[in-house]
Amino acid sequence: MAQVLNFTVNTIQGEAIDLSSYQGKTVLIVNVASKCGLTGQYEGLESLYKKYQDQGFEILGFPANDFAGQEPGTDEEIQAFCSLTYDVTFPMFSKITVTGENKHPLYKSLIEAEPVTPNREAMVTMLAGHNIEATKAPEVVWNFEKFLITKAGKVVRFSPDVTPENEAFITAIETDL
């Protein structure tokens, strides 16, 4: 099974959970932020979660403040924002680091499993248009980068600008379910 699910992490409420409890499911891991131009993706992610949860689909949200300080709040503030603004019901976890030398071991494992962000250059160009220097490959490019872990343990990576409504993204989920 995917080594990426062999970690214990804290939920946003502070409870330790072994990610191996998600093995055998189709799991989407997303680094999220409350003050990003892509924050609206919460709505689409929640919609996907509600639609496919009963078929063995899980979304795991990991807040990260690695990109332009766009997730500055405490876990409690993040949880309140997600609940009140987007009615998020999928599992949310304690804030972690997803890029750089202090990145969480979960993200080290995800990046090792799939080092290439498809269409990375489009995101790099978009960020440059906002005077933001992107991370260097293979690092996570920005908030809302997505890692789909299939039931068989394969990791499929999606660029942050791939929305939850994207046809190829939905097809990848449905194919694994």
Contacts in CASP RR format, 6 or more apart in sequence:
PFRMAT RR
TARGET T0000
AUTHOR 0000-0000-0000
METHOD contacts of the structure
MODEL  1
MAQVLNFTVNTIQGEAIDLSSYQGKTVLIVNVASKCGLTGQYEGLESLYK
KYQDQGFEILGFPANDFAGQEPGTDEEIQAFCSLTYDVTFPMFSKITVTG
ENKHPLYKSLIEAEPVTPNREAMVTMLAGHNIEATKAPEVVWNFEKFLIT
KAGKVVRFSPDVTPENEAFITAIETDL
1 20 0 8 1.000
1 23 0 8 1.000
1 24 0 8 1.000
1 153 0 8 1.000
2 23 0 8 1.000
2 113 0 8 1.000
2 149 0 8 1.000
2 153 0 8 1.000
2 154 0 8 1.000
2 155 0 8 1.000
3 109 0 8 1.000
3 113 0 8 1.000
4 19 0 8 1.000
4 29 0 8 1.000
4 106 0 8 1.000
4 109 0 8 1.000
4 110 0 8 1.000
4 113 0 8 1.000
4 147 0 8 1.000
4 149 0 8 1.000
4 153 0 8 1.000
4 155 0 8 1.000
5 19 0 8 1.000
5 20 0 8 1.000
5 22 0 8 1.000
5 23 0 8 1.000
5 27 0 8 1.000
5 149 0 8 1.000
5 153 0 8 1.000
6 19 0 8 1.000
6 20 0 8 1.000
6 109 0 8 1.000
7 18 0 8 1.000
7 19 0 8 1.000
7 105 0 8 1.000
7 106 0 8 1.000
7 109 0 8 1.000
8 16 0 8 1.000
8 17 0 8 1.000
8 18 0 8 1.000
8 19 0 8 1.000
9 16 0 8 1.000
9 17 0 8 1.000
9 19 0 8 1.000
9 62 0 8 1.000
9 93 0 8 1.000
9 94 0 8 1.000
9 96 0 8 1.000
9 104 0 8 1.000
9 106 0 8 1.000
10 16 0 8 1.000
10 17 0 8 1.000
10 93 0 8 1.000
10 94 0 8 1.000
11 17 0 8 1.000
11 91 0 8 1.000
11 92 0 8 1.000
11 93 0 8 1.000
11 94 0 8 1.000
12 63 0 8 1.000
12 75 0 8 1.000
12 78 0 8 1.000
12 79 0 8 1.000
12 92 0 8 1.000
12 93 0 8 1.000
12 94 0 8 1.000
13 75 0 8 1.000
13 79 0 8 1.000
14 75 0 8 1.000
14 94 0 8 1.000
17 91 0 8 1.000
19 60 0 8 1.000
19 106 0 8 1.000
22 58 0 8 1.000
22 60 0 8 1.000
24 151 0 8 1.000
25 56 0 8 1.000
25 57 0 8 1.000
25 58 0 8 1.000
25 151 0 8 1.000
26 52 0 8 1.000
26 55 0 8 1.000
26 56 0 8 1.000
26 57 0 8 1.000
26 58 0 8 1.000
26 148 0 8 1.000
26 149 0 8 1.000
26 150 0 8 1.000
26 151 0 8 1.000
26 173 0 8 1.000
26 176 0 8 1.000
26 177 0 8 1.000
27 57 0 8 1.000
27 58 0 8 1.000
27 59 0 8 1.000
27 60 0 8 1.000
27 148 0 8 1.000
27 149 0 8 1.000
28 45 0 8 1.000
28 48 0 8 1.000
28 57 0 8 1.000
28 58 0 8 1.000
28 59 0 8 1.000
28 60 0 8 1.000
28 146 0 8 1.000
28 147 0 8 1.000
28 148 0 8 1.000
28 149 0 8 1.000
28 173 0 8 1.000
29 60 0 8 1.000
29 61 0 8 1.000
29 62 0 8 1.000
29 106 0 8 1.000
29 110 0 8 1.000
29 146 0 8 1.000
29 147 0 8 1.000
29 149 0 8 1.000
30 45 0 8 1.000
30 59 0 8 1.000
30 60 0 8 1.000
30 61 0 8 1.000
30 62 0 8 1.000
30 144 0 8 1.000
30 145 0 8 1.000
30 146 0 8 1.000
30 147 0 8 1.000
31 61 0 8 1.000
31 62 0 8 1.000
31 63 0 8 1.000
31 64 0 8 1.000
31 66 0 8 1.000
31 98 0 8 1.000
31 107 0 8 1.000
31 140 0 8 1.000
31 143 0 8 1.000
31 144 0 8 1.000
31 145 0 8 1.000
32 39 0 8 1.000
32 42 0 8 1.000
32 61 0 8 1.000
32 62 0 8 1.000
32 63 0 8 1.000
32 64 0 8 1.000
32 71 0 8 1.000
32 82 0 8 1.000
32 92 0 8 1.000
32 143 0 8 1.000
32 144 0 8 1.000
33 39 0 8 1.000
33 63 0 8 1.000
33 64 0 8 1.000
33 65 0 8 1.000
33 67 0 8 1.000
33 69 0 8 1.000
33 70 0 8 1.000
33 71 0 8 1.000
33 143 0 8 1.000
33 144 0 8 1.000
34 63 0 8 1.000
34 70 0 8 1.000
34 71 0 8 1.000
34 73 0 8 1.000
34 78 0 8 1.000
34 81 0 8 1.000
34 82 0 8 1.000
35 69 0 8 1.000
35 70 0 8 1.000
35 71 0 8 1.000
35 72 0 8 1.000
36 67 0 8 1.000
36 68 0 8 1.000
36 70 0 8 1.000
36 71 0 8 1.000
36 142 0 8 1.000
36 143 0 8 1.000
36 144 0 8 1.000
38 142 0 8 1.000
38 143 0 8 1.000
38 144 0 8 1.000
38 160 0 8 1.000
38 161 0 8 1.000
39 143 0 8 1.000
40 86 0 8 1.000
41 144 0 8 1.000
41 163 0 8 1.000
41 164 0 8 1.000
42 82 0 8 1.000
42 85 0 8 1.000
42 86 0 8 1.000
42 88 0 8 1.000
43 86 0 8 1.000
44 163 0 8 1.000
44 164 0 8 1.000
44 165 0 8 1.000
45 59 0 8 1.000
45 88 0 8 1.000
45 90 0 8 1.000
45 164 0 8 1.000
46 86 0 8 1.000
46 87 0 8 1.000
46 88 0 8 1.000
46 89 0 8 1.000
46 90 0 8 1.000
47 164 0 8 1.000
48 57 0 8 1.000
48 59 0 8 1.000
48 164 0 8 1.000
48 170 0 8 1.000
48 173 0 8 1.000
49 57 0 8 1.000
49 58 0 8 1.000
49 59 0 8 1.000
49 89 0 8 1.000
49 90 0 8 1.000
50 89 0 8 1.000
52 173 0 8 1.000
52 174 0 8 1.000
52 177 0 8 1.000
53 90 0 8 1.000
55 177 0 8 1.000
56 177 0 8 1.000
57 173 0 8 1.000
57 177 0 8 1.000
58 90 0 8 1.000
58 91 0 8 1.000
59 90 0 8 1.000
59 91 0 8 1.000
60 90 0 8 1.000
60 91 0 8 1.000
60 93 0 8 1.000
61 90 0 8 1.000
61 91 0 8 1.000
61 92 0 8 1.000
61 93 0 8 1.000
62 92 0 8 1.000
62 93 0 8 1.000
62 95 0 8 1.000
62 96 0 8 1.000
62 98 0 8 1.000
62 104 0 8 1.000
62 106 0 8 1.000
63 71 0 8 1.000
63 75 0 8 1.000
63 78 0 8 1.000
63 92 0 8 1.000
63 93 0 8 1.000
63 94 0 8 1.000
63 95 0 8 1.000
63 96 0 8 1.000
64 71 0 8 1.000
64 95 0 8 1.000
64 96 0 8 1.000
64 97 0 8 1.000
64 98 0 8 1.000
64 99 0 8 1.000
64 143 0 8 1.000
65 71 0 8 1.000
65 72 0 8 1.000
65 73 0 8 1.000
65 95 0 8 1.000
66 97 0 8 1.000
66 98 0 8 1.000
66 99 0 8 1.000
66 100 0 8 1.000
66 140 0 8 1.000
67 99 0 8 1.000
67 142 0 8 1.000
67 143 0 8 1.000
68 132 0 8 1.000
70 143 0 8 1.000
71 78 0 8 1.000
71 95 0 8 1.000
71 143 0 8 1.000
73 95 0 8 1.000
75 94 0 8 1.000
75 95 0 8 1.000
78 92 0 8 1.000
78 95 0 8 1.000
79 92 0 8 1.000
82 88 0 8 1.000
82 92 0 8 1.000
96 104 0 8 1.000
96 106 0 8 1.000
96 107 0 8 1.000
97 103 0 8 1.000
97 104 0 8 1.000
97 107 0 8 1.000
98 104 0 8 1.000
98 107 0 8 1.000
98 140 0 8 1.000
98 145 0 8 1.000
99 107 0 8 1.000
99 135 0 8 1.000
99 139 0 8 1.000
99 140 0 8 1.000
100 135 0 8 1.000
100 139 0 8 1.000
103 111 0 8 1.000
107 140 0 8 1.000
110 147 0 8 1.000
110 155 0 8 1.000
110 157 0 8 1.000
111 138 0 8 1.000
111 139 0 8 1.000
111 140 0 8 1.000
113 155 0 8 1.000
114 147 0 8 1.000
114 155 0 8 1.000
114 156 0 8 1.000
114 157 0 8 1.000
115 137 0 8 1.000
115 138 0 8 1.000
116 137 0 8 1.000
116 138 0 8 1.000
116 157 0 8 1.000
117 123 0 8 1.000
117 137 0 8 1.000
117 138 0 8 1.000
117 140 0 8 1.000
117 141 0 8 1.000
117 145 0 8 1.000
117 157 0 8 1.000
117 159 0 8 1.000
118 157 0 8 1.000
118 158 0 8 1.000
118 159 0 8 1.000
118 162 0 8 1.000
119 159 0 8 1.000
119 161 0 8 1.000
119 162 0 8 1.000
120 137 0 8 1.000
120 141 0 8 1.000
120 159 0 8 1.000
122 159 0 8 1.000
122 161 0 8 1.000
123 134 0 8 1.000
123 141 0 8 1.000
123 142 0 8 1.000
123 159 0 8 1.000
123 160 0 8 1.000
123 161 0 8 1.000
124 134 0 8 1.000
124 141 0 8 1.000
126 161 0 8 1.000
127 133 0 8 1.000
127 134 0 8 1.000
127 141 0 8 1.000
127 142 0 8 1.000
128 134 0 8 1.000
134 141 0 8 1.000
134 142 0 8 1.000
135 141 0 8 1.000
141 159 0 8 1.000
141 160 0 8 1.000
142 160 0 8 1.000
143 160 0 8 1.000
144 160 0 8 1.000
145 157 0 8 1.000
145 158 0 8 1.000
145 159 0 8 1.000
145 160 0 8 1.000
146 157 0 8 1.000
146 158 0 8 1.000
146 159 0 8 1.000
146 160 0 8 1.000
146 162 0 8 1.000
146 169 0 8 1.000
147 155 0 8 1.000
147 156 0 8 1.000
147 157 0 8 1.000
147 158 0 8 1.000
148 155 0 8 1.000
148 156 0 8 1.000
148 157 0 8 1.000
148 158 0 8 1.000
148 172 0 8 1.000
148 173 0 8 1.000
148 176 0 8 1.000
149 155 0 8 1.000
149 156 0 8 1.000
150 156 0 8 1.000
150 176 0 8 1.000
151 176 0 8 1.000
156 172 0 8 1.000
158 166 0 8 1.000
158 169 0 8 1.000
158 172 0 8 1.000
162 168 0 8 1.000
162 169 0 8 1.000
163 169 0 8 1.000
164 170 0 8 1.000
END
